[in-house]
């Protein structure tokens, strides 16, 4: 991956100090730590979006077994009794 784009970010002194400390602990630069955080956040967002899409597909395709009304009533009653 070539690093060809520059981003300017303004941080308060305390956050920047914490970034420097963490980068030092990890033996990396502040820039590398920021790139790592950005990559992690983007991947997390993509994984969440994929999981939601898969769940929606399962619901629409009715791959999930849906119990009959009698079974639903029984489960509700059991849940109500377990709350006591």
Beta strands, then each sheet from edge to edge (+ up, - down):
end
